[in-house]
Amino acid sequence: MGVLKEYHRHGVGRGLFEAAKASALKSGYSFIQVKTVQMGKYEEYDRTNQFYISMGFKEFEVFPTLWDEWNPCQIYVMALR
């Protein structure tokens, strides 16, 4: 899931996340995770990383070659309870 650039900083991503979080809680999940490109690789993805961190996600693990060596996969997690 993603938000088009022209809708960044308008609450769209926060709204989508809050809806996903509510759905996960209702379904009985204890954790939620997201994946993106590791911080420091591309400015565009650094903003994505900062968004996840601002939402309360914590860095969990990086898989350097999950996608490919130019796009190391950063996993963030959040406890829901």
C-alpha positions, 0 to 999 in steps of 0.5 A, spaced: 500 500 500 502 506 498 500 514 497 501 518 491 506 524 492 501 529 491 497 526 497 503 526 502 502 530 508 495 530 508 493 525 513 491 520 508 497 515 510 495 516 517 488 514 516 490 508 512 494 506 517 489 507 523 484 503 519 489 497 518 491 497 525 484 497 527 482 491 523 488 488 525 486 489 533 479 487 531 482 480 528 486 479 534 493 480 531 498 482 537 503 485 532 503 489 525 509 489 520 511 493 514 517 493 509 520 498 506 527 500 503 532 501 508 534 508 511 539 511 507 539 508 501 534 513 497 531 520 500 524 518 498 524 512 502 527 515 508 521 519 508 517 513 508 522 510 514 520 517 518 513 516 517 513 509 520 517 511 525 513 517 527 507 512 527 510 508 532 514 502 529 520 500 531 526 497 527 526 490 527 531 487 522 534 488 515 534 483 509 540 486 505 538 481 499 531 480 500 529 484 494 536 485 491 542 488 493 540 495 491 534 495 495 535 492 502 529 490 506 527 494 512 522 491 517 519 495 522 514 492 527 509 494 532 506 491 538 498 492 538 496 491 545 
